[in-house]
Every structure is written in C-alpha cells, then in structure tokens.
Amino acid sequence: MRKLLLLTFISLIPIFANAQSSHDFIWNPELSYSWSTSDRVSYTTKLSIFNDLGELGNQAAMSYIEPQFLMSYGVSTRFKVGGGYYYRWSVPLLDGYNYEHRFLQQIGYISFIGDRRLAHRFRLEQRVRSSTYQNRIRYRLSYDFPLQGERLDPGENYFIFKNELMTAFNASAADAENRFSAGLGWFFNNRYKFEFNLQYRTQDIFSGQEITHLFLAGTSFYFNQ
C-alpha cells in the first residue's frame, strides 16, 4: 500500500506542473521555529513566501511575504487551544503594495481510527486588509504515517495528506475554498524535519464568479528547540 501511494504521489508531479499555465504555478517555501515554555505551552514563529513562477525576473514574482506567530496550550494529550497573528505583505517589490493583518483563534485535537492517527484543526480568522475586512472559518483534516513500520522514528520518511475547507463571509458577501495537499516528509531527528508537498486549491466557490484553480509546490523546514 505504501509503495502504491508513493508511486501515485510521484506520478502527480508532472500533472501539477502542467495543469495550469505557468503564471498560476506557485512555489511556497516556509521556515518554522517552535519552542516550549512548559509541558503545556508552546510557541511557533513562521516565515512563508509565495513566489509566482510565471513572473520570475519581474518585481511581481514575489506575491506574498507572511511572518506569523502562534501560541498553543495543551488541555490534554489530544486537545489544544491557541491563537496567533499573521501579517501578509502583498507584492512587496511593487509600489502601492497591499497589506493584511490576520488574527486567529484555533482548536486542535487528535482522533484515531484503529491505530491510525487523524489530526483535526478548527480555526477562526479576522482579516483586516488595506481595503476590506473579512471573517473566515477553516477546518483541516490531516493524516500522516511512516513509510517504514508502524511508528515514525528519527531518520525515517513519511507521507502526509491534508484537506482543508474554508468559508469567508461578511454581511453582504460569502466565499469558499478547498485545499488538498499530498506530501513527503523527512524526519531527521526530534529537532529537524523537512516536507515537500503539492497542493491543489479550488477557489471562489460561492463568490458568484467563475471558480478558479491554483497549484502550489511547498517546501517546509521545521526546527524545534
């Protein structure tokens, strides 16, 4: 089963790369640093950048820069609550750039189907933009498992699958989006891991406009203190 999933993931790479014109293909590198101040309280800072590969060589190539800060409190071994703040800097290399302040509250918990671990996350967001204000609700389900054995040990690789559904709404307008991603991870040790993923986004579902599609390649490096 794991070999079949690996072959499926590899075969999807050229599909993602060619499914849209080049200006719709995004590379999203991320750098994340986490630390804990107690057994229950942890913090994460993250820097995320969106690069439009169809605009390479132009000032519009860098679509977004997003510094982020998150805090979480472990209510139990399976249940966490937290909150955080994002700042989105849109097309920072161009004059007249736009910004967004994003405040969030979230709940995360773990469930099991047999011995399979599922991670759930519910998130509320308040998005204060340079021109508008928007509320958003998000639900993400993720599932990861090692390629060798039943438990992920240092030095091993793993698969990770995620699907997130979100809806944005104001008093006079609504919108929705779905994001599905599949990825491979490298768990070097308890302090370092790296992930590569391919993501497909279906956007503008309830906006009254034509539904749009976006393909992203993500690379994420995680450092834990």
C-alpha positions in Angstrom: 0.0 0.0 0.0 2.8 2.4 0.9 4.6 1.7 -2.4 1.4 2.3 -4.3 0.9 5.7 -2.6 4.5 6.7 -3.3 4.1 5.9 -7.0 0.8 7.8 -7.1 2.4 10.8 -5.4 5.4 10.8 -7.9 3.1 10.4 -10.9 1.1 13.5 -9.8 4.1 15.8 -10.0 4.0 16.4 -13.8 0.2 16.8 -13.7 0.5 19.6 -11.1 3.3 21.2 -13.1 1.4 21.3 -16.4 -2.3 21.6 -15.3 -2.2 25.3 -15.4 -0.4 28.0 -17.3 3.0 28.9 -15.7 1.7 32.1 -14.1 -0.7 30.0 -12.0 2.0 27.8 -10.5 3.3 28.9 -7.1 6.3 27.9 -5.1 5.8 28.4 -1.3 8.9 28.0 0.9 8.4 28.1 4.6 10.7 28.2 7.6 9.2 27.3 11.0 10.7 27.6 14.5 8.9 26.2 17.6 9.7 26.1 21.3 8.0 25.3 24.6 8.0 27.1 27.9 6.3 24.2 29.8 4.7 20.8 29.2 1.5 22.6 28.0 2.5 25.9 26.5 4.3 26.1 23.1 5.0 28.9 20.6 5.8 28.9 16.8 7.1 31.6 14.5 7.0 31.0 10.8 8.0 32.9 7.6 6.1 32.0 4.5 6.8 33.3 1.0 4.6 32.9 -2.2 6.6 33.0 -5.5 4.7 33.2 -8.8 7.0 31.1 -11.1 5.3 32.7 -14.2 6.7 36.1 -13.1 10.3 35.1 -12.5 12.6 38.0 -13.3 9.8 40.6 -12.6 9.0 42.5 -9.5 5.7 40.8 -9.3 7.3 37.4 -8.9 7.1 37.6 -5.1 3.4 37.6 -4.4 3.3 37.5 -0.6 5.5 37.6 2.4 3.8 36.2 5.6 5.5 36.4 9.0 3.4 34.5 11.6 3.3 33.9 15.3 1.2 31.2 17.1 0.7 30.1 20.7 -1.0 26.9 21.9 -2.0 25.4 25.2 -2.3 21.7 25.6 -5.5 21.0 27.5 -4.7 17.2 27.3 -2.5 14.9 25.2 -5.1 15.1 22.4 -6.6 18.5 22.7 -5.1 22.0 22.2 -6.3 25.6 22.0 -4.4 28.6 20.8 -4.3 31.8 18.8 -2.0 33.9 16.8 -1.3 36.7 14.4 -0.3 36.8 10.7 0.9 39.8 8.7 0.6 39.5 4.9 2.6 41.8 2.7 1.3 41.6 -0.9 3.6 42.1 -3.9 6.2 43.8 -1.6 8.6 44.7 -4.5 6.0 46.8 -6.2 4.9 50.3 -5.3 1.5 50.6 -3.8 1.6 47.2 -2.2 -1.4 45.9 -0.1 -1.3 44.5 3.5 -3.3 42.3 5.7 -3.4 41.9 9.5 -4.8 38.5 10.4 -5.9 37.5 13.9 -6.8 33.9 14.6 -8.2 31.5 17.3 -8.0 27.7 16.9 -8.7 24.3 18.4 -6.8 21.2 17.5 -7.4 17.6 18.6 -6.3 14.1 17.7 -8.6 11.1 16.9 -7.9 7.5 16.0 -9.4 5.1 13.5 -8.0 1.8 14.8 -4.3 2.6 15.2 -4.4 5.4 12.5 -3.9 8.9 13.9 -6.0 11.8 12.4 -5.3 15.5 13.3 -8.2 18.0 13.2 -7.9 21.8 13.3 -10.7 24.3 13.6 -9.7 28.0 13.1 -11.5 31.4 13.1 -9.8 34.3 11.4 -10.4 38.1 11.3 -8.7 39.5 8.3 -8.1 43.3 8.3 -7.0 44.3 4.9 -5.8 47.6 3.4 -9.2 47.9 1.6 -11.7 45.4 3.2 -12.5 43.3 6.3 -13.3 39.6 6.2 -14.2 36.8 8.6 -13.2 33.2 7.8 -13.9 29.7 9.3 -11.4 26.9 8.4 -11.4 23.1 9.1 -8.4 21.0 8.3 -8.0 17.2 8.5 -4.5 15.7 8.2 -3.2 12.2 8.2 0.5 11.2 8.2 2.2 7.8 8.5 5.7 6.4 8.2 7.0 4.6 5.1 8.7 2.0 7.3 7.0 0.2 10.1 4.0 1.5 12.2 5.8 4.3 14.2 7.8 7.2 12.9 11.3 7.1 14.2 14.2 9.6 13.7 15.8 9.1 10.3 12.6 7.8 8.6 10.4 9.3 5.9 6.6 9.7 6.0 3.6 10.5 3.9 1.3 13.4 4.8 -2.2 14.1 3.4 -4.3 17.2 4.2 -7.6 18.6 3.2 -8.9 22.0 4.3 -12.3 23.6 3.7 -12.8 27.2 4.5 -15.5 29.8 4.1 -15.2 33.5 4.2 -18.1 35.8 4.9 -19.2 39.4 5.6 -22.6 40.9 6.0 -23.1 41.2 2.2 -20.8 38.6 0.6 -19.6 35.0 1.1 -16.9 32.8 -0.5 -15.4 29.3 0.0 -12.3 27.4 -0.9 -11.0 23.9 -0.7 -7.3 22.9 -0.4 -6.0 19.4 -0.9 -2.3 18.5 -0.5 -0.1 15.4 -0.6 3.5 15.4 0.6 6.6 13.6 1.7 8.4 14.3 4.9 11.9 13.6 6.2 12.1 13.3 10.0 15.8 13.8 10.7 15.5 13.8 14.5 13.4 15.4 17.2 14.6 18.9 16.3 14.6 18.9 12.5 12.2 17.8 9.7 11.6 18.8 6.1 8.4 18.4 4.0 7.7 18.7 0.3 4.1 18.9 -0.8 1.9 19.5 -3.8 -1.4 21.4 -3.2 -4.5 22.0 -5.3 -6.8 24.8 -4.4 -10.4 25.3 -5.7 -11.2 29.0 -5.1 -14.2 31.4 -5.4 -16.7 28.6 -4.9 -19.6 30.8 -3.6 -18.4 34.2 -4.8 -20.8 34.3 -7.8 -17.8 34.4 -10.1 -16.1 31.7 -12.1 -14.4 29.1 -9.9 -10.6 29.3 -10.2 -7.9 26.7 -9.6 -4.4 27.1 -8.2 -1.5 24.7 -7.9 1.3 25.1 -5.4 4.5 23.3 -4.6 5.5 23.8 -1.0 8.8 23.2 0.8 8.8 23.5 4.6 11.7 23.2 7.1 10.8 22.8 10.8 13.1 23.5 13.7 12.1 22.6 17.2 14.1 23.8 20.2 
